[in-house]
Amino acid sequence: MVKFYESSFSYDYPFPAVSLAYFLRYPNPYAKHVLSTDVIDRRFDANSQRLYTTRLHLKRSKLPPTVLKLLPKGIIGSNSDTGQSYILETSVVDIKEGWMTTETKNLEWTGILSVVEKQSYKRPFQDSDSGHSSVGSSVIGTPGTTEVTTSTTFVSRFGQGGLRAAKRKAETGSPAQDVYSDTSDDSPPQKGFLASWSTSSLQRTIESIGMRRTREALMKSKDGMNVVLGRLRSGGLVEVLEGMRRDHEAMYDPDGPWKRTWRQGRGIQGDD
């Protein structure tokens, strides 16, 4: 099963400022769940004048409780409580033509729900001949807009392993093992998980939950970008870096949200 979600909006800032803010957006007050960002690869193509970047984000995240309730305990394991997940991000920036494309996808729980988000940033056609090609303070303060289009794909493959096994059994006549049933010789026959649930219905439910969470995340992402853009406009890179420092301290100080989550997960009360 596959679901799609699309949205379009614009920032009231010129493209050079928005493309810079994109790479400086973590941390911000609306993204306190982002624990770290690492650049895996970055290269500049002199012929096309384009910048290619691959980054890895570590976020405080876990499967939604509503999804956990739908899954058999045998496939959840202990990883559901780790509270961390990795997001792979790739991007291409063409500052000369005034566009940027990005793609992010989750690296955890892809068998249950794979989420791929693609975004396109571009300056309006009427601004294409403005000649702005730098990200200095003069450009940050220059009037302009940047159009953003987001397309997100949700794919749940949960249960397809059992369906493939059943298909092989029907085609070859060989026994197929139900991946959610206990098939040992000493165990009594049990009704498999997939026999009591419609696989397609379960996949649609998981995808719908993912879509709802993505809508909420996109709103917070836009708010976070506007915070960074506002800092760029008011004080340039110095203000952005100072804001990042404040946000980082707010996340990791003894009373910060991530520290409280870490303590609660280990049953720690009060000071260490």
DRENDO-1510 file (C-alpha; in Angstrom, 1 decimal, always signed):
<recs>
REC; n; res; u; v; w
REC; 1; MET; +0.0; +0.0; +0.0 .
REC; 2; VAL; +1.2; +3.5; -0.8 .
REC; 3; LYS; -0.1; +6.9; +0.4 .
REC; 4; PHE; +1.0; +10.4; -0.8 .
REC; 5; TYR; +0.9; +13.8; +0.8 .
REC; 6; GLU; +1.7; +17.1; -1.0 .
REC; 7; SER; +1.7; +20.7; +0.1 .
REC; 8; SER; +3.0; +24.0; -1.2 .
REC; 9; PHE; +3.8; +27.3; +0.6 .
REC; 10; SER; +6.3; +30.1; +0.4 .
REC; 11; TYR; +8.8; +31.9; +2.7 .
REC; 12; ASP; +8.9; +35.7; +2.7 .
REC; 13; TYR; +12.7; +35.6; +2.2 .
REC; 14; PRO; +14.9; +35.4; -0.9 .
REC; 15; PHE; +16.2; +32.0; -2.1 .
REC; 16; PRO; +19.9; +32.5; -1.0 .
REC; 17; ALA; +18.7; +33.1; +2.6 .
REC; 18; VAL; +16.3; +30.2; +2.6 .
REC; 19; SER; +18.9; +27.8; +1.2 .
REC; 20; LEU; +21.4; +28.9; +3.8 .
REC; 21; ALA; +18.8; +28.6; +6.6 .
REC; 22; TYR; +18.0; +25.1; +5.5 .
REC; 23; PHE; +21.5; +23.9; +6.4 .
REC; 24; LEU; +21.5; +25.9; +9.7 .
REC; 25; ARG; +18.0; +24.9; +10.8 .
REC; 26; TYR; +19.1; +22.5; +13.6 .
REC; 27; PRO; +18.8; +23.1; +16.5 .
REC; 28; ASN; +15.8; +25.5; +16.8 .
REC; 29; PRO; +13.0; +25.9; +19.3 .
REC; 30; TYR; +10.7; +23.8; +17.1 .
REC; 31; ALA; +13.2; +20.9; +16.6 .
REC; 32; LYS; +14.4; +20.0; +20.0 .
REC; 33; HIS; +14.0; +16.3; +19.1 .
REC; 34; VAL; +17.0; +16.6; +16.7 .
REC; 35; LEU; +20.0; +15.4; +18.7 .
REC; 36; SER; +22.8; +15.7; +16.1 .
REC; 37; THR; +23.6; +16.3; +12.5 .
REC; 38; ASP; +26.6; +15.0; +10.6 .
REC; 39; VAL; +27.8; +15.7; +7.1 .
REC; 40; ILE; +28.6; +12.4; +5.4 .
REC; 41; ASP; +29.5; +13.8; +2.0 .
REC; 42; ARG; +29.7; +17.2; +0.3 .
REC; 43; ARG; +31.0; +18.1; -3.1 .
REC; 44; PHE; +30.8; +21.0; -5.5 .
REC; 45; ASP; +30.5; +20.4; -9.2 .
REC; 46; ALA; +32.4; +23.2; -10.9 .
REC; 47; ASN; +30.8; +22.4; -14.3 .
REC; 48; SER; +27.2; +22.6; -13.2 .
REC; 49; GLN; +27.9; +25.0; -10.3 .
REC; 50; ARG; +25.9; +22.8; -8.0 .
REC; 51; LEU; +26.5; +21.7; -4.4 .
REC; 52; TYR; +25.7; +18.1; -3.4 .
REC; 53; THR; +25.4; +17.2; +0.3 .
REC; 54; THR; +24.5; +14.1; +2.2 .
REC; 55; ARG; +23.8; +14.4; +5.9 .
REC; 56; LEU; +22.7; +12.1; +8.7 .
REC; 57; HIS; +20.3; +13.3; +11.4 .
REC; 58; LEU; +19.9; +11.6; +14.8 .
REC; 59; LYS; +16.5; +12.3; +16.2 .
REC; 60; ARG; +14.7; +11.5; +19.4 .
REC; 61; SER; +11.8; +9.4; +18.0 .
REC; 62; LYS; +10.0; +6.1; +18.4 .
REC; 63; LEU; +7.1; +4.3; +16.9 .
REC; 64; PRO; +3.8; +6.1; +17.8 .
REC; 65; PRO; +1.9; +4.3; +20.6 .
REC; 66; THR; -1.1; +3.8; +18.2 .
REC; 67; VAL; +1.2; +1.8; +15.8 .
REC; 68; LEU; +2.8; -0.2; +18.6 .
REC; 69; LYS; -0.7; -1.4; +19.7 .
REC; 70; LEU; -1.2; -2.8; +16.2 .
REC; 71; LEU; +2.0; -4.9; +16.1 .
REC; 72; PRO; +2.7; -8.3; +17.6 .
REC; 73; LYS; +5.0; -8.1; +20.6 .
REC; 74; GLY; +7.3; -10.6; +19.0 .
REC; 75; ILE; +8.5; -8.3; +16.3 .
REC; 76; ILE; +8.8; -5.1; +18.4 .
REC; 77; GLY; +11.7; -6.2; +20.6 .
REC; 78; SER; +13.5; -3.8; +22.8 .
REC; 79; ASN; +14.4; -1.3; +20.1 .
REC; 80; SER; +11.0; +0.4; +20.3 .
REC; 81; ASP; +12.2; +2.0; +23.6 .
REC; 82; THR; +15.5; +3.3; +22.4 .
REC; 83; GLY; +14.0; +6.7; +21.6 .
REC; 84; GLN; +16.4; +7.4; +18.7 .
REC; 85; SER; +16.2; +7.1; +15.0 .
REC; 86; TYR; +18.3; +8.1; +12.0 .
REC; 87; ILE; +17.2; +10.1; +9.0 .
REC; 88; LEU; +19.2; +10.3; +5.8 .
REC; 89; GLU; +19.1; +13.6; +3.9 .
REC; 90; THR; +20.4; +14.4; +0.4 .
REC; 91; SER; +20.3; +17.8; -1.3 .
REC; 92; VAL; +21.3; +19.6; -4.4 .
REC; 93; VAL; +21.6; +23.4; -4.5 .
REC; 94; ASP; +22.0; +25.5; -7.7 .
REC; 95; ILE; +22.4; +29.0; -6.3 .
REC; 96; LYS; +22.9; +30.4; -9.8 .
REC; 97; GLU; +19.6; +29.2; -11.2 .
REC; 98; GLY; +17.9; +29.6; -7.8 .
REC; 99; TRP; +16.6; +26.2; -6.9 .
REC; 100; MET; +17.3; +23.4; -4.3 .
REC; 101; THR; +15.9; +19.9; -4.1 .
REC; 102; THR; +16.1; +17.7; -0.9 .
REC; 103; GLU; +15.1; +14.2; +0.0 .
REC; 104; THR; +14.9; +12.7; +3.5 .
REC; 105; LYS; +14.0; +9.1; +4.5 .
REC; 106; ASN; +13.9; +7.1; +7.6 .
REC; 107; LEU; +16.5; +4.4; +8.3 .
REC; 108; GLU; +14.6; +2.8; +11.2 .
REC; 109; TRP; +11.5; +0.6; +11.0 .
REC; 110; THR; +11.4; +0.7; +7.2 .
REC; 111; GLY; +9.7; -2.7; +7.1 .
REC; 112; ILE; +6.8; -1.2; +9.1 .
REC; 113; LEU; +6.7; +2.2; +7.5 .
REC; 114; SER; +9.0; +3.9; +5.0 .
REC; 115; VAL; +8.6; +7.7; +4.7 .
REC; 116; VAL; +10.3; +9.5; +1.9 .
REC; 117; GLU; +10.0; +13.3; +1.8 .
REC; 118; LYS; +11.0; +15.3; -1.3 .
REC; 119; GLN; +11.1; +19.1; -1.3 .
REC; 120; SER; +11.7; +21.6; -4.0 .
REC; 121; TYR; +12.8; +25.2; -3.2 .
REC; 122; LYS; +12.9; +27.8; -5.9 .
REC; 123; ARG; +12.7; +31.5; -6.3 .
REC; 124; PRO; +9.8; +32.9; -8.3 .
REC; 125; PHE; +10.2; +33.3; -12.1 .
REC; 126; GLN; +10.1; +37.1; -11.8 .
REC; 127; ASP; +13.1; +37.0; -9.4 .
REC; 128; SER; +15.2; +34.8; -11.6 .
REC; 129; ASP; +17.0; +37.7; -13.2 .
REC; 130; SER; +17.7; +39.6; -10.0 .
REC; 131; GLY; +21.3; +38.6; -10.1 .
REC; 132; HIS; +21.5; +37.7; -6.4 .
REC; 133; SER; +24.0; +34.8; -6.1 .
REC; 134; SER; +25.5; +35.3; -2.6 .
REC; 135; VAL; +24.2; +34.9; +0.9 .
REC; 136; GLY; +25.7; +38.0; +2.5 .
REC; 137; SER; +23.8; +40.3; +4.8 .
REC; 138; SER; +22.7; +42.5; +1.8 .
REC; 139; VAL; +20.9; +39.6; +0.2 .
REC; 140; ILE; +19.3; +38.4; +3.5 .
REC; 141; GLY; +17.8; +41.8; +3.8 .
REC; 142; THR; +16.6; +41.9; +0.2 .
REC; 143; PRO; +12.9; +41.5; -0.4 .
REC; 144; GLY; +11.9; +38.3; -2.1 .
REC; 145; THR; +10.1; +35.0; -1.7 .
REC; 146; THR; +10.9; +31.4; -2.1 .
REC; 147; GLU; +8.4; +28.8; -3.2 .
REC; 148; VAL; +8.4; +25.3; -1.5 .
REC; 149; THR; +6.7; +22.2; -2.7 .
REC; 150; THR; +6.7; +19.1; -0.5 .
REC; 151; SER; +5.8; +15.6; -1.6 .
REC; 152; THR; +5.8; +12.7; +0.9 .
REC; 153; THR; +5.4; +9.0; +0.1 .
REC; 154; PHE; +4.3; +6.5; +2.8 .
REC; 155; VAL; +4.8; +2.8; +2.2 .
REC; 156; SER; +4.0; +0.1; +4.7 .
REC; 157; ARG; +5.3; -3.4; +3.8 .
REC; 158; PHE; +4.2; -4.9; +7.1 .
REC; 159; GLY; +3.0; -8.5; +6.7 .
REC; 160; GLN; +4.2; -8.9; +3.1 .
REC; 161; GLY; +6.6; -11.6; +4.1 .
REC; 162; GLY; +3.8; -13.8; +5.3 .
REC; 163; LEU; +1.8; -13.2; +2.2 .
REC; 164; ARG; +4.8; -14.1; +0.0 .
REC; 165; ALA; +5.2; -17.3; +1.9 .
REC; 166; ALA; +1.6; -18.2; +1.5 .
REC; 167; LYS; +1.9; -17.5; -2.2 .
REC; 168; ARG; +4.9; -19.8; -2.5 .
REC; 169; LYS; +3.0; -22.5; -0.7 .
REC; 170; ALA; +0.0; -22.2; -3.1 .
REC; 171; GLU; +2.3; -22.2; -6.2 .
REC; 172; THR; +4.7; -25.0; -5.2 .
REC; 173; GLY; +2.7; -27.0; -2.6 .
REC; 174; SER; +5.6; -26.7; -0.2 .
REC; 175; PRO; +4.9; -25.7; +3.4 .
REC; 176; ALA; +5.3; -22.1; +4.2 .
REC; 177; GLN; +6.1; -20.8; +7.7 .
REC; 178; ASP; +4.0; -18.1; +9.1 .
REC; 179; VAL; +6.5; -15.5; +10.3 .
REC; 180; TYR; +4.1; -14.5; +13.1 .
REC; 181; SER; +3.2; -18.0; +14.4 .
REC; 182; ASP; +5.0; -20.5; +16.5 .
REC; 183; THR; +5.6; -23.4; +14.2 .
REC; 184; SER; +7.7; -25.6; +16.4 .
REC; 185; ASP; +6.7; -29.3; +16.5 .
REC; 186; ASP; +6.0; -29.2; +20.2 .
REC; 187; SER; +3.6; -26.2; +20.0 .
REC; 188; PRO; -0.1; -26.6; +19.4 .
REC; 189; PRO; -1.5; -25.0; +16.2 .
REC; 190; GLN; -2.1; -21.3; +16.7 .
REC; 191; LYS; -4.0; -18.8; +14.7 .
REC; 192; GLY; -1.4; -16.6; +12.9 .
REC; 193; PHE; -1.5; -12.9; +13.4 .
REC; 194; LEU; -2.1; -12.3; +9.7 .
REC; 195; ALA; -5.1; -14.7; +9.8 .
REC; 196; SER; -6.9; -12.4; +12.2 .
REC; 197; TRP; -6.1; -9.1; +10.6 .
REC; 198; SER; -6.4; -7.9; +7.0 .
REC; 199; THR; -2.9; -7.1; +5.9 .
REC; 200; SER; -3.9; -4.3; +3.6 .
REC; 201; SER; -6.1; -2.7; +6.3 .
REC; 202; LEU; -3.3; -2.7; +8.7 .
REC; 203; GLN; -0.9; -1.2; +6.2 .
REC; 204; ARG; -3.4; +1.6; +5.4 .
REC; 205; THR; -3.8; +2.3; +9.1 .
REC; 206; ILE; -0.1; +2.6; +9.7 .
REC; 207; GLU; +0.3; +4.8; +6.6 .
REC; 208; SER; -2.5; +7.1; +7.8 .
REC; 209; ILE; -0.9; +7.5; +11.2 .
REC; 210; GLY; +2.4; +8.4; +9.5 .
REC; 211; MET; +0.6; +10.9; +7.3 .
REC; 212; ARG; -1.0; +12.6; +10.2 .
REC; 213; ARG; +2.3; +12.9; +12.1 .
REC; 214; THR; +4.0; +14.3; +8.9 .
REC; 215; ARG; +1.4; +17.1; +8.6 .
REC; 216; GLU; +2.2; +18.2; +12.1 .
REC; 217; ALA; +5.9; +17.9; +11.6 .
REC; 218; LEU; +5.8; +20.0; +8.4 .
REC; 219; MET; +4.1; +22.8; +10.3 .
REC; 220; LYS; +6.8; +22.8; +13.0 .
REC; 221; SER; +9.5; +22.5; +10.4 .
REC; 222; LYS; +8.2; +25.7; +8.7 .
REC; 223; ASP; +8.0; +27.5; +12.0 .
REC; 224; GLY; +11.6; +26.4; +12.8 .
REC; 225; MET; +12.9; +27.7; +9.5 .
REC; 226; ASN; +11.2; +31.0; +10.0 .
REC; 227; VAL; +13.0; +31.3; +13.4 .
REC; 228; VAL; +16.3; +30.8; +11.7 .
REC; 229; LEU; +15.4; +33.2; +8.8 .
REC; 230; GLY; +14.4; +35.8; +11.4 .
REC; 231; ARG; +17.8; +35.5; +13.1 .
REC; 232; LEU; +19.6; +35.8; +9.8 .
REC; 233; ARG; +17.7; +39.0; +9.0 .
REC; 234; SER; +18.2; +40.5; +12.4 .
REC; 235; GLY; +21.8; +39.7; +13.0 .
REC; 236; GLY; +23.2; +37.6; +10.2 .
REC; 237; LEU; +25.3; +34.5; +10.8 .
REC; 238; VAL; +26.4; +35.7; +14.2 .
REC; 239; GLU; +22.8; +35.8; +15.5 .
REC; 240; VAL; +22.1; +32.4; +13.9 .
REC; 241; LEU; +25.1; +30.8; +15.7 .
REC; 242; GLU; +24.2; +32.4; +19.0 .
REC; 243; GLY; +20.6; +31.2; +18.6 .
REC; 244; MET; +21.9; +27.7; +17.9 .
REC; 245; ARG; +24.0; +27.8; +21.1 .
REC; 246; ARG; +21.0; +28.9; +23.2 .
REC; 247; ASP; +18.8; +26.2; +21.7 .
REC; 248; HIS; +21.5; +23.6; +22.3 .
REC; 249; GLU; +21.9; +24.6; +26.0 .
REC; 250; ALA; +18.1; +24.6; +26.4 .
REC; 251; MET; +18.0; +21.0; +25.2 .
REC; 252; TYR; +20.9; +19.6; +27.2 .
REC; 253; ASP; +20.9; +21.5; +30.5 .
REC; 254; PRO; +19.8; +19.6; +33.6 .
REC; 255; ASP; +16.2; +20.7; +33.2 .
REC; 256; GLY; +16.1; +20.5; +29.4 .
REC; 257; PRO; +13.5; +18.2; +27.7 .
REC; 258; TRP; +16.1; +15.7; +26.4 .
REC; 259; LYS; +17.7; +15.3; +29.8 .
REC; 260; ARG; +14.3; +14.7; +31.4 .
REC; 261; THR; +13.5; +12.1; +28.8 .
REC; 262; TRP; +16.9; +10.4; +29.4 .
REC; 263; ARG; +16.3; +10.3; +33.2 .
REC; 264; GLN; +12.8; +9.0; +32.9 .
REC; 265; GLY; +13.9; +6.2; +30.6 .
REC; 266; ARG; +16.3; +5.0; +33.2 .
REC; 267; GLY; +14.2; +5.6; +36.3 .
REC; 268; ILE; +16.4; +8.4; +37.6 .
REC; 269; GLN; +14.9; +10.9; +39.9 .
REC; 270; GLY; +16.6; +14.2; +40.8 .
REC; 271; ASP; +20.2; +15.0; +40.2 .
REC; 272; ASP; +22.6; +12.3; +38.9 .
</recs>
